[in-house]
Amino acid sequence: MVHNDPVNLMSYVQWVFESYFGMDVATARRYMLQVHNNGRAVVARGQREQMETDAQAMHSYGLWATIEPSTP
């Protein structure tokens, strides 16, 4: 889960999604707008170990990310 913050530009957040997750421009923009408009967006799902790696990567890019259990 990536959360909105008052620091990072929307274009930067989109670039991070494209660069790290390999999202195409349209998908990265859609997730960035979810973060901006809704305050957060689920950008990845998977095994806990991978989610920890992804969250740590988001932190290294300066984004606020958390790991949350998926809802059934």
mmJSON file of the N, C-alpha and C atoms, coordinates in Angstrom:
{"data_MODEL":{"atom_site":{
"group_PDB":["ATOM","ATOM","ATOM","ATOM","ATOM","ATOM","ATOM","ATOM","ATOM","ATOM","ATOM","ATOM","ATOM","ATOM","ATOM","ATOM","ATOM","ATOM","ATOM","ATOM","ATOM","ATOM","ATOM","ATOM","ATOM","ATOM","ATOM","ATOM","ATOM","ATOM","ATOM","ATOM","ATOM","ATOM","ATOM","ATOM","ATOM","ATOM","ATOM","ATOM","ATOM","ATOM","ATOM","ATOM","ATOM","ATOM","ATOM","ATOM","ATOM","ATOM","ATOM","ATOM","ATOM","ATOM","ATOM","ATOM","ATOM","ATOM","ATOM","ATOM","ATOM","ATOM","ATOM","ATOM","ATOM","ATOM","ATOM","ATOM","ATOM","ATOM","ATOM","ATOM","ATOM","ATOM","ATOM","ATOM","ATOM","ATOM","ATOM","ATOM","ATOM","ATOM","ATOM","ATOM","ATOM","ATOM","ATOM","ATOM","ATOM","ATOM","ATOM","ATOM","ATOM","ATOM","ATOM","ATOM","ATOM","ATOM","ATOM","ATOM","ATOM","ATOM","ATOM","ATOM","ATOM","ATOM","ATOM","ATOM","ATOM","ATOM","ATOM","ATOM","ATOM","ATOM","ATOM","ATOM","ATOM","ATOM","ATOM","ATOM","ATOM","ATOM","ATOM","ATOM","ATOM","ATOM","ATOM","ATOM","ATOM","ATOM","ATOM","ATOM","ATOM","ATOM","ATOM","ATOM","ATOM","ATOM","ATOM","ATOM","ATOM","ATOM","ATOM","ATOM","ATOM","ATOM","ATOM","ATOM","ATOM","ATOM","ATOM","ATOM","ATOM","ATOM","ATOM","ATOM","ATOM","ATOM","ATOM","ATOM","ATOM","ATOM","ATOM","ATOM","ATOM","ATOM","ATOM","ATOM","ATOM","ATOM","ATOM","ATOM","ATOM","ATOM","ATOM","ATOM","ATOM","ATOM","ATOM","ATOM","ATOM","ATOM","ATOM","ATOM","ATOM","ATOM","ATOM","ATOM","ATOM","ATOM","ATOM","ATOM","ATOM","ATOM","ATOM","ATOM","ATOM","ATOM","ATOM","ATOM","ATOM","ATOM","ATOM","ATOM","ATOM","ATOM","ATOM","ATOM","ATOM","ATOM","ATOM","ATOM","ATOM","ATOM","ATOM","ATOM"],
"id":[1,2,3,4,5,6,7,8,9,10,11,12,13,14,15,16,17,18,19,20,21,22,23,24,25,26,27,28,29,30,31,32,33,34,35,36,37,38,39,40,41,42,43,44,45,46,47,48,49,50,51,52,53,54,55,56,57,58,59,60,61,62,63,64,65,66,67,68,69,70,71,72,73,74,75,76,77,78,79,80,81,82,83,84,85,86,87,88,89,90,91,92,93,94,95,96,97,98,99,100,101,102,103,104,105,106,107,108,109,110,111,112,113,114,115,116,117,118,119,120,121,122,123,124,125,126,127,128,129,130,131,132,133,134,135,136,137,138,139,140,141,142,143,144,145,146,147,148,149,150,151,152,153,154,155,156,157,158,159,160,161,162,163,164,165,166,167,168,169,170,171,172,173,174,175,176,177,178,179,180,181,182,183,184,185,186,187,188,189,190,191,192,193,194,195,196,197,198,199,200,201,202,203,204,205,206,207,208,209,210,211,212,213,214,215,216],
"type_symbol":["N","C","C","N","C","C","N","C","C","N","C","C","N","C","C","N","C","C","N","C","C","N","C","C","N","C","C","N","C","C","N","C","C","N","C","C","N","C","C","N","C","C","N","C","C","N","C","C","N","C","C","N","C","C","N","C","C","N","C","C","N","C","C","N","C","C","N","C","C","N","C","C","N","C","C","N","C","C","N","C","C","N","C","C","N","C","C","N","C","C","N","C","C","N","C","C","N","C","C","N","C","C","N","C","C","N","C","C","N","C","C","N","C","C","N","C","C","N","C","C","N","C","C","N","C","C","N","C","C","N","C","C","N","C","C","N","C","C","N","C","C","N","C","C","N","C","C","N","C","C","N","C","C","N","C","C","N","C","C","N","C","C","N","C","C","N","C","C","N","C","C","N","C","C","N","C","C","N","C","C","N","C","C","N","C","C","N","C","C","N","C","C","N","C","C","N","C","C","N","C","C","N","C","C","N","C","C","N","C","C","N","C","C","N","C","C"],
"label_atom_id":["N","CA","C","N","CA","C","N","CA","C","N","CA","C","N","CA","C","N","CA","C","N","CA","C","N","CA","C","N","CA","C","N","CA","C","N","CA","C","N","CA","C","N","CA","C","N","CA","C","N","CA","C","N","CA","C","N","CA","C","N","CA","C","N","CA","C","N","CA","C","N","CA","C","N","CA","C","N","CA","C","N","CA","C","N","CA","C","N","CA","C","N","CA","C","N","CA","C","N","CA","C","N","CA","C","N","CA","C","N","CA","C","N","CA","C","N","CA","C","N","CA","C","N","CA","C","N","CA","C","N","CA","C","N","CA","C","N","CA","C","N","CA","C","N","CA","C","N","CA","C","N","CA","C","N","CA","C","N","CA","C","N","CA","C","N","CA","C","N","CA","C","N","CA","C","N","CA","C","N","CA","C","N","CA","C","N","CA","C","N","CA","C","N","CA","C","N","CA","C","N","CA","C","N","CA","C","N","CA","C","N","CA","C","N","CA","C","N","CA","C","N","CA","C","N","CA","C","N","CA","C","N","CA","C","N","CA","C","N","CA","C","N","CA","C","N","CA","C","N","CA","C"],
"label_alt_id":[null,null,null,null,null,null,null,null,null,null,null,null,null,null,null,null,null,null,null,null,null,null,null,null,null,null,null,null,null,null,null,null,null,null,null,null,null,null,null,null,null,null,null,null,null,null,null,null,null,null,null,null,null,null,null,null,null,null,null,null,null,null,null,null,null,null,null,null,null,null,null,null,null,null,null,null,null,null,null,null,null,null,null,null,null,null,null,null,null,null,null,null,null,null,null,null,null,null,null,null,null,null,null,null,null,null,null,null,null,null,null,null,null,null,null,null,null,null,null,null,null,null,null,null,null,null,null,null,null,null,null,null,null,null,null,null,null,null,null,null,null,null,null,null,null,null,null,null,null,null,null,null,null,null,null,null,null,null,null,null,null,null,null,null,null,null,null,null,null,null,null,null,null,null,null,null,null,null,null,null,null,null,null,null,null,null,null,null,null,null,null,null,null,null,null,null,null,null,null,null,null,null,null,null,null,null,null,null,null,null,null,null,null,null,null,null],
"label_comp_id":["MET","MET","MET","VAL","VAL","VAL","HIS","HIS","HIS","ASN","ASN","ASN","ASP","ASP","ASP","PRO","PRO","PRO","VAL","VAL","VAL","ASN","ASN","ASN","LEU","LEU","LEU","MET","MET","MET","SER","SER","SER","TYR","TYR","TYR","VAL","VAL","VAL","GLN","GLN","GLN","TRP","TRP","TRP","VAL","VAL","VAL","PHE","PHE","PHE","GLU","GLU","GLU","SER","SER","SER","TYR","TYR","TYR","PHE","PHE","PHE","GLY","GLY","GLY","MET","MET","MET","ASP","ASP","ASP","VAL","VAL","VAL","ALA","ALA","ALA","THR","THR","THR","ALA","ALA","ALA","ARG","ARG","ARG","ARG","ARG","ARG","TYR","TYR","TYR","MET","MET","MET","LEU","LEU","LEU","GLN","GLN","GLN","VAL","VAL","VAL","HIS","HIS","HIS","ASN","ASN","ASN","ASN","ASN","ASN","GLY","GLY","GLY","ARG","ARG","ARG","ALA","ALA","ALA","VAL","VAL","VAL","VAL","VAL","VAL","ALA","ALA","ALA","ARG","ARG","ARG","GLY","GLY","GLY","GLN","GLN","GLN","ARG","ARG","ARG","GLU","GLU","GLU","GLN","GLN","GLN","MET","MET","MET","GLU","GLU","GLU","THR","THR","THR","ASP","ASP","ASP","ALA","ALA","ALA","GLN","GLN","GLN","ALA","ALA","ALA","MET","MET","MET","HIS","HIS","HIS","SER","SER","SER","TYR","TYR","TYR","GLY","GLY","GLY","LEU","LEU","LEU","TRP","TRP","TRP","ALA","ALA","ALA","THR","THR","THR","ILE","ILE","ILE","GLU","GLU","GLU","PRO","PRO","PRO","SER","SER","SER","THR","THR","THR","PRO","PRO","PRO"],
"label_asym_id":["A","A","A","A","A","A","A","A","A","A","A","A","A","A","A","A","A","A","A","A","A","A","A","A","A","A","A","A","A","A","A","A","A","A","A","A","A","A","A","A","A","A","A","A","A","A","A","A","A","A","A","A","A","A","A","A","A","A","A","A","A","A","A","A","A","A","A","A","A","A","A","A","A","A","A","A","A","A","A","A","A","A","A","A","A","A","A","A","A","A","A","A","A","A","A","A","A","A","A","A","A","A","A","A","A","A","A","A","A","A","A","A","A","A","A","A","A","A","A","A","A","A","A","A","A","A","A","A","A","A","A","A","A","A","A","A","A","A","A","A","A","A","A","A","A","A","A","A","A","A","A","A","A","A","A","A","A","A","A","A","A","A","A","A","A","A","A","A","A","A","A","A","A","A","A","A","A","A","A","A","A","A","A","A","A","A","A","A","A","A","A","A","A","A","A","A","A","A","A","A","A","A","A","A","A","A","A","A","A","A","A","A","A","A","A","A"],
"label_entity_id":["1","1","1","1","1","1","1","1","1","1","1","1","1","1","1","1","1","1","1","1","1","1","1","1","1","1","1","1","1","1","1","1","1","1","1","1","1","1","1","1","1","1","1","1","1","1","1","1","1","1","1","1","1","1","1","1","1","1","1","1","1","1","1","1","1","1","1","1","1","1","1","1","1","1","1","1","1","1","1","1","1","1","1","1","1","1","1","1","1","1","1","1","1","1","1","1","1","1","1","1","1","1","1","1","1","1","1","1","1","1","1","1","1","1","1","1","1","1","1","1","1","1","1","1","1","1","1","1","1","1","1","1","1","1","1","1","1","1","1","1","1","1","1","1","1","1","1","1","1","1","1","1","1","1","1","1","1","1","1","1","1","1","1","1","1","1","1","1","1","1","1","1","1","1","1","1","1","1","1","1","1","1","1","1","1","1","1","1","1","1","1","1","1","1","1","1","1","1","1","1","1","1","1","1","1","1","1","1","1","1","1","1","1","1","1","1"],
"label_seq_id":[1,1,1,2,2,2,3,3,3,4,4,4,5,5,5,6,6,6,7,7,7,8,8,8,9,9,9,10,10,10,11,11,11,12,12,12,13,13,13,14,14,14,15,15,15,16,16,16,17,17,17,18,18,18,19,19,19,20,20,20,21,21,21,22,22,22,23,23,23,24,24,24,25,25,25,26,26,26,27,27,27,28,28,28,29,29,29,30,30,30,31,31,31,32,32,32,33,33,33,34,34,34,35,35,35,36,36,36,37,37,37,38,38,38,39,39,39,40,40,40,41,41,41,42,42,42,43,43,43,44,44,44,45,45,45,46,46,46,47,47,47,48,48,48,49,49,49,50,50,50,51,51,51,52,52,52,53,53,53,54,54,54,55,55,55,56,56,56,57,57,57,58,58,58,59,59,59,60,60,60,61,61,61,62,62,62,63,63,63,64,64,64,65,65,65,66,66,66,67,67,67,68,68,68,69,69,69,70,70,70,71,71,71,72,72,72],
"pdbx_PDB_ins_code":[null,null,null,null,null,null,null,null,null,null,null,null,null,null,null,null,null,null,null,null,null,null,null,null,null,null,null,null,null,null,null,null,null,null,null,null,null,null,null,null,null,null,null,null,null,null,null,null,null,null,null,null,null,null,null,null,null,null,null,null,null,null,null,null,null,null,null,null,null,null,null,null,null,null,null,null,null,null,null,null,null,null,null,null,null,null,null,null,null,null,null,null,null,null,null,null,null,null,null,null,null,null,null,null,null,null,null,null,null,null,null,null,null,null,null,null,null,null,null,null,null,null,null,null,null,null,null,null,null,null,null,null,null,null,null,null,null,null,null,null,null,null,null,null,null,null,null,null,null,null,null,null,null,null,null,null,null,null,null,null,null,null,null,null,null,null,null,null,null,null,null,null,null,null,null,null,null,null,null,null,null,null,null,null,null,null,null,null,null,null,null,null,null,null,null,null,null,null,null,null,null,null,null,null,null,null,null,null,null,null,null,null,null,null,null,null],
"Cartn_x":[0.858,0.0,0.903,0.736,1.47,0.498,0.96,0.121,0.519,-0.451,-0.199,0.663,1.455,2.255,2.348,2.708,2.771,4.105,4.977,6.343,6.575,6.201,6.552,5.581,6.146,5.333,4.623,3.462,2.7,3.51,4.235,5.048,6.14,6.698,7.729,7.135,5.983,5.329,5.034,4.54,4.275,5.565,6.634,7.934,8.425,8.247,8.648,7.878,6.581,5.777,6.234,6.543,7.031,8.397,9.292,10.664,10.771,10.159,10.321,9.416,8.139,7.189,7.089,7.689,7.627,6.254,5.489,4.147,4.265,3.3,3.255,2.758,2.893,2.574,1.133,0.186,-1.232,-1.531,-0.978,-1.207,-0.572,0.663,1.347,0.584,0.066,-0.703,-1.984,-2.653,-3.895,-3.628,-2.565,-2.237,-1.812,-1.043,-0.627,-1.847,-2.835,-4.045,-4.863,-4.851,-5.522,-4.859,-3.531,-2.802,-3.169,-3.145,-3.412,-4.856,-5.815,-7.226,-7.814,-7.36,-7.938,-7.044,-5.832,-4.925,-4.043,-4.369,-3.547,-3.994,-3.122,-3.452,-2.663,-3.297,-2.617,-1.888,-0.568,0.22,0.858,0.788,1.351,0.668,0.621,0.088,1.018,1.131,1.972,2.36,3.39,3.899,4.503,4.438,4.894,6.338,7.22,8.624,8.781,8.058,8.135,7.525,6.439,5.811,6.731,7.478,8.45,9.538,9.985,10.986,10.432,9.206,8.587,8.395,7.922,7.722,9.058,10.088,11.413,11.91,11.643,12.033,11.305,10.0,9.251,9.852,10.242,10.875,12.178,12.945,14.218,13.993,12.831,12.468,11.849,11.657,11.081,9.574,8.952,7.492,7.097,5.896,5.361,4.577,5.044,4.395,4.238,3.154,2.899,2.489,2.564,2.103,0.831,-0.216,-1.496,-2.024,-2.705,-3.282,-4.354,-4.41,-5.441,-6.782,-7.825,-9.166,-9.709,-10.432,-10.948,-11.952],
"Cartn_y":[-1.159,0.0,1.22,2.086,3.351,4.451,5.326,6.381,7.742,8.645,10.01,10.718,11.651,12.465,13.872,14.843,16.224,16.585,15.609,15.889,15.582,14.391,13.932,14.43,14.831,15.265,14.072,14.33,13.269,12.64,13.428,12.901,11.978,12.29,11.441,10.105,10.135,8.896,8.015,8.615,7.857,7.253,8.014,7.523,6.342,6.425,5.317,4.049,4.163,2.997,2.421,3.28,2.813,2.14,2.775,2.3,1.027,1.018,-0.125,-1.295,-1.017,-2.095,-2.44,-1.623,-1.884,-1.636,-0.761,-0.445,0.399,0.229,1.129,2.491,3.501,4.875,5.011,4.424,4.566,3.918,2.746,2.048,2.809,3.247,4.003,5.281,5.95,7.177,6.885,5.787,5.419,5.18,4.436,4.196,5.478,6.318,7.579,8.431,8.463,9.241,8.643,7.316,6.704,7.16,7.166,7.632,9.09,9.906,11.34,11.614,10.977,11.274,10.535,9.296,8.474,8.368,8.892,8.848,7.62,6.62,5.41,4.522,3.577,2.622,1.342,0.228,-1.066,-1.193,-1.208,-1.253,-2.618,-3.509,-4.849,-5.812,-7.049,-8.128,-9.317,-10.102,-11.285,-11.82,-12.64,-13.238,-12.153,-12.372,-11.365,-10.927,-11.878,-11.538,-10.55,-10.786,-9.871,-8.529,-8.53,-7.268,-6.461,-7.139,-6.438,-5.805,-6.533,-5.999,-4.786,-4.896,-3.786,-2.562,-2.783,-1.658,-0.987,-1.771,-1.21,-0.413,-0.922,-0.197,1.141,1.143,2.403,3.388,2.887,3.75,4.328,3.508,4.0,5.089,5.088,6.15,7.349,7.244,8.35,8.337,7.208,7.102,6.41,6.72,6.092,4.861,3.674,2.419,1.532,0.77,-0.169,-1.511,-2.522,-3.866,-4.122,-4.49,-4.766,-6.099,-6.842,-8.114,-7.858,-8.731,-8.574,-9.003,-8.389,-8.732,-9.825,-10.768,-11.897,-11.477],
"Cartn_z":[0.0,0.0,0.0,-0.985,-1.023,-0.608,0.273,0.841,0.282,0.248,-0.177,0.857,0.393,1.303,0.724,1.558,1.08,0.439,0.241,-0.195,-1.667,-2.104,-3.443,-4.505,-5.633,-6.76,-7.387,-7.964,-8.617,-9.741,-10.49,-11.591,-11.072,-9.904,-9.316,-8.886,-8.248,-7.805,-9.018,-10.086,-11.309,-11.844,-11.859,-12.336,-11.5,-10.177,-9.3,-9.677,-9.871,-10.241,-11.583,-12.523,-13.82,-13.665,-12.916,-12.79,-11.971,-10.799,-9.903,-10.291,-10.518,-10.793,-12.275,-13.141,-14.571,-15.166,-14.519,-15.027,-16.293,-17.195,-18.343,-17.857,-18.691,-18.302,-17.821,-18.544,-18.188,-16.837,-16.593,-15.325,-14.17,-14.352,-13.302,-12.977,-14.005,-13.784,-13.017,-13.365,-12.671,-11.179,-10.86,-9.455,-8.749,-9.436,-8.835,-8.505,-9.41,-9.151,-8.007,-7.862,-6.705,-5.416,-5.408,-4.221,-3.948,-4.964,-4.801,-4.368,-5.044,-4.786,-3.596,-3.369,-2.305,-1.072,-1.168,-0.033,0.001,-0.823,-0.854,-2.008,-2.364,-3.417,-3.199,-3.493,-3.467,-4.804,-4.759,-5.991,-6.229,-5.239,-5.407,-4.446,-4.851,-4.01,-4.161,-3.102,-3.197,-1.834,-1.852,-0.62,0.271,1.568,2.536,2.28,1.992,1.779,0.623,-0.467,-1.612,-1.278,-0.51,-0.137,0.778,1.646,2.486,1.627,0.603,-0.324,-1.06,-1.543,-2.272,-1.373,-0.148,0.778,1.09,1.304,1.57,0.366,-0.825,-2.039,-2.114,-1.804,-1.825,-0.82,0.343,1.343,0.801,0.075,-0.467,-1.511,-2.167,-3.111,-2.39,-1.09,-0.322,-0.246,-0.613,-0.534,0.76,1.233,2.436,1.987,2.418,2.023,3.251,3.256,4.339,3.736,4.573,4.184,4.97,4.258,4.905,4.401,5.26,4.783,3.738,2.76,1.734,2.296,1.78,2.22,1.308,1.883,1.079,0.031],
"occupancy":[1.0,1.0,1.0,1.0,1.0,1.0,1.0,1.0,1.0,1.0,1.0,1.0,1.0,1.0,1.0,1.0,1.0,1.0,1.0,1.0,1.0,1.0,1.0,1.0,1.0,1.0,1.0,1.0,1.0,1.0,1.0,1.0,1.0,1.0,1.0,1.0,1.0,1.0,1.0,1.0,1.0,1.0,1.0,1.0,1.0,1.0,1.0,1.0,1.0,1.0,1.0,1.0,1.0,1.0,1.0,1.0,1.0,1.0,1.0,1.0,1.0,1.0,1.0,1.0,1.0,1.0,1.0,1.0,1.0,1.0,1.0,1.0,1.0,1.0,1.0,1.0,1.0,1.0,1.0,1.0,1.0,1.0,1.0,1.0,1.0,1.0,1.0,1.0,1.0,1.0,1.0,1.0,1.0,1.0,1.0,1.0,1.0,1.0,1.0,1.0,1.0,1.0,1.0,1.0,1.0,1.0,1.0,1.0,1.0,1.0,1.0,1.0,1.0,1.0,1.0,1.0,1.0,1.0,1.0,1.0,1.0,1.0,1.0,1.0,1.0,1.0,1.0,1.0,1.0,1.0,1.0,1.0,1.0,1.0,1.0,1.0,1.0,1.0,1.0,1.0,1.0,1.0,1.0,1.0,1.0,1.0,1.0,1.0,1.0,1.0,1.0,1.0,1.0,1.0,1.0,1.0,1.0,1.0,1.0,1.0,1.0,1.0,1.0,1.0,1.0,1.0,1.0,1.0,1.0,1.0,1.0,1.0,1.0,1.0,1.0,1.0,1.0,1.0,1.0,1.0,1.0,1.0,1.0,1.0,1.0,1.0,1.0,1.0,1.0,1.0,1.0,1.0,1.0,1.0,1.0,1.0,1.0,1.0,1.0,1.0,1.0,1.0,1.0,1.0,1.0,1.0,1.0,1.0,1.0,1.0,1.0,1.0,1.0,1.0,1.0,1.0],
"B_iso_or_equiv":[0.0,0.0,0.0,0.0,0.0,0.0,0.0,0.0,0.0,0.0,0.0,0.0,0.0,0.0,0.0,0.0,0.0,0.0,0.0,0.0,0.0,0.0,0.0,0.0,0.0,0.0,0.0,0.0,0.0,0.0,0.0,0.0,0.0,0.0,0.0,0.0,0.0,0.0,0.0,0.0,0.0,0.0,0.0,0.0,0.0,0.0,0.0,0.0,0.0,0.0,0.0,0.0,0.0,0.0,0.0,0.0,0.0,0.0,0.0,0.0,0.0,0.0,0.0,0.0,0.0,0.0,0.0,0.0,0.0,0.0,0.0,0.0,0.0,0.0,0.0,0.0,0.0,0.0,0.0,0.0,0.0,0.0,0.0,0.0,0.0,0.0,0.0,0.0,0.0,0.0,0.0,0.0,0.0,0.0,0.0,0.0,0.0,0.0,0.0,0.0,0.0,0.0,0.0,0.0,0.0,0.0,0.0,0.0,0.0,0.0,0.0,0.0,0.0,0.0,0.0,0.0,0.0,0.0,0.0,0.0,0.0,0.0,0.0,0.0,0.0,0.0,0.0,0.0,0.0,0.0,0.0,0.0,0.0,0.0,0.0,0.0,0.0,0.0,0.0,0.0,0.0,0.0,0.0,0.0,0.0,0.0,0.0,0.0,0.0,0.0,0.0,0.0,0.0,0.0,0.0,0.0,0.0,0.0,0.0,0.0,0.0,0.0,0.0,0.0,0.0,0.0,0.0,0.0,0.0,0.0,0.0,0.0,0.0,0.0,0.0,0.0,0.0,0.0,0.0,0.0,0.0,0.0,0.0,0.0,0.0,0.0,0.0,0.0,0.0,0.0,0.0,0.0,0.0,0.0,0.0,0.0,0.0,0.0,0.0,0.0,0.0,0.0,0.0,0.0,0.0,0.0,0.0,0.0,0.0,0.0,0.0,0.0,0.0,0.0,0.0,0.0],
"pdbx_formal_charge":[null,null,null,null,null,null,null,null,null,null,null,null,null,null,null,null,null,null,null,null,null,null,null,null,null,null,null,null,null,null,null,null,null,null,null,null,null,null,null,null,null,null,null,null,null,null,null,null,null,null,null,null,null,null,null,null,null,null,null,null,null,null,null,null,null,null,null,null,null,null,null,null,null,null,null,null,null,null,null,null,null,null,null,null,null,null,null,null,null,null,null,null,null,null,null,null,null,null,null,null,null,null,null,null,null,null,null,null,null,null,null,null,null,null,null,null,null,null,null,null,null,null,null,null,null,null,null,null,null,null,null,null,null,null,null,null,null,null,null,null,null,null,null,null,null,null,null,null,null,null,null,null,null,null,null,null,null,null,null,null,null,null,null,null,null,null,null,null,null,null,null,null,null,null,null,null,null,null,null,null,null,null,null,null,null,null,null,null,null,null,null,null,null,null,null,null,null,null,null,null,null,null,null,null,null,null,null,null,null,null,null,null,null,null,null,null],
"auth_seq_id":[1,1,1,2,2,2,3,3,3,4,4,4,5,5,5,6,6,6,7,7,7,8,8,8,9,9,9,10,10,10,11,11,11,12,12,12,13,13,13,14,14,14,15,15,15,16,16,16,17,17,17,18,18,18,19,19,19,20,20,20,21,21,21,22,22,22,23,23,23,24,24,24,25,25,25,26,26,26,27,27,27,28,28,28,29,29,29,30,30,30,31,31,31,32,32,32,33,33,33,34,34,34,35,35,35,36,36,36,37,37,37,38,38,38,39,39,39,40,40,40,41,41,41,42,42,42,43,43,43,44,44,44,45,45,45,46,46,46,47,47,47,48,48,48,49,49,49,50,50,50,51,51,51,52,52,52,53,53,53,54,54,54,55,55,55,56,56,56,57,57,57,58,58,58,59,59,59,60,60,60,61,61,61,62,62,62,63,63,63,64,64,64,65,65,65,66,66,66,67,67,67,68,68,68,69,69,69,70,70,70,71,71,71,72,72,72],
"auth_comp_id":["MET","MET","MET","VAL","VAL","VAL","HIS","HIS","HIS","ASN","ASN","ASN","ASP","ASP","ASP","PRO","PRO","PRO","VAL","VAL","VAL","ASN","ASN","ASN","LEU","LEU","LEU","MET","MET","MET","SER","SER","SER","TYR","TYR","TYR","VAL","VAL","VAL","GLN","GLN","GLN","TRP","TRP","TRP","VAL","VAL","VAL","PHE","PHE","PHE","GLU","GLU","GLU","SER","SER","SER","TYR","TYR","TYR","PHE","PHE","PHE","GLY","GLY","GLY","MET","MET","MET","ASP","ASP","ASP","VAL","VAL","VAL","ALA","ALA","ALA","THR","THR","THR","ALA","ALA","ALA","ARG","ARG","ARG","ARG","ARG","ARG","TYR","TYR","TYR","MET","MET","MET","LEU","LEU","LEU","GLN","GLN","GLN","VAL","VAL","VAL","HIS","HIS","HIS","ASN","ASN","ASN","ASN","ASN","ASN","GLY","GLY","GLY","ARG","ARG","ARG","ALA","ALA","ALA","VAL","VAL","VAL","VAL","VAL","VAL","ALA","ALA","ALA","ARG","ARG","ARG","GLY","GLY","GLY","GLN","GLN","GLN","ARG","ARG","ARG","GLU","GLU","GLU","GLN","GLN","GLN","MET","MET","MET","GLU","GLU","GLU","THR","THR","THR","ASP","ASP","ASP","ALA","ALA","ALA","GLN","GLN","GLN","ALA","ALA","ALA","MET","MET","MET","HIS","HIS","HIS","SER","SER","SER","TYR","TYR","TYR","GLY","GLY","GLY","LEU","LEU","LEU","TRP","TRP","TRP","ALA","ALA","ALA","THR","THR","THR","ILE","ILE","ILE","GLU","GLU","GLU","PRO","PRO","PRO","SER","SER","SER","THR","THR","THR","PRO","PRO","PRO"],
"auth_asym_id":["A","A","A","A","A","A","A","A","A","A","A","A","A","A","A","A","A","A","A","A","A","A","A","A","A","A","A","A","A","A","A","A","A","A","A","A","A","A","A","A","A","A","A","A","A","A","A","A","A","A","A","A","A","A","A","A","A","A","A","A","A","A","A","A","A","A","A","A","A","A","A","A","A","A","A","A","A","A","A","A","A","A","A","A","A","A","A","A","A","A","A","A","A","A","A","A","A","A","A","A","A","A","A","A","A","A","A","A","A","A","A","A","A","A","A","A","A","A","A","A","A","A","A","A","A","A","A","A","A","A","A","A","A","A","A","A","A","A","A","A","A","A","A","A","A","A","A","A","A","A","A","A","A","A","A","A","A","A","A","A","A","A","A","A","A","A","A","A","A","A","A","A","A","A","A","A","A","A","A","A","A","A","A","A","A","A","A","A","A","A","A","A","A","A","A","A","A","A","A","A","A","A","A","A","A","A","A","A","A","A","A","A","A","A","A","A"],
"auth_atom_id":["N","CA","C","N","CA","C","N","CA","C","N","CA","C","N","CA","C","N","CA","C","N","CA","C","N","CA","C","N","CA","C","N","CA","C","N","CA","C","N","CA","C","N","CA","C","N","CA","C","N","CA","C","N","CA","C","N","CA","C","N","CA","C","N","CA","C","N","CA","C","N","CA","C","N","CA","C","N","CA","C","N","CA","C","N","CA","C","N","CA","C","N","CA","C","N","CA","C","N","CA","C","N","CA","C","N","CA","C","N","CA","C","N","CA","C","N","CA","C","N","CA","C","N","CA","C","N","CA","C","N","CA","C","N","CA","C","N","CA","C","N","CA","C","N","CA","C","N","CA","C","N","CA","C","N","CA","C","N","CA","C","N","CA","C","N","CA","C","N","CA","C","N","CA","C","N","CA","C","N","CA","C","N","CA","C","N","CA","C","N","CA","C","N","CA","C","N","CA","C","N","CA","C","N","CA","C","N","CA","C","N","CA","C","N","CA","C","N","CA","C","N","CA","C","N","CA","C","N","CA","C","N","CA","C","N","CA","C","N","CA","C","N","CA","C","N","CA","C","N","CA","C"],
"pdbx_PDB_model_num":[1,1,1,1,1,1,1,1,1,1,1,1,1,1,1,1,1,1,1,1,1,1,1,1,1,1,1,1,1,1,1,1,1,1,1,1,1,1,1,1,1,1,1,1,1,1,1,1,1,1,1,1,1,1,1,1,1,1,1,1,1,1,1,1,1,1,1,1,1,1,1,1,1,1,1,1,1,1,1,1,1,1,1,1,1,1,1,1,1,1,1,1,1,1,1,1,1,1,1,1,1,1,1,1,1,1,1,1,1,1,1,1,1,1,1,1,1,1,1,1,1,1,1,1,1,1,1,1,1,1,1,1,1,1,1,1,1,1,1,1,1,1,1,1,1,1,1,1,1,1,1,1,1,1,1,1,1,1,1,1,1,1,1,1,1,1,1,1,1,1,1,1,1,1,1,1,1,1,1,1,1,1,1,1,1,1,1,1,1,1,1,1,1,1,1,1,1,1,1,1,1,1,1,1,1,1,1,1,1,1,1,1,1,1,1,1]
}}}
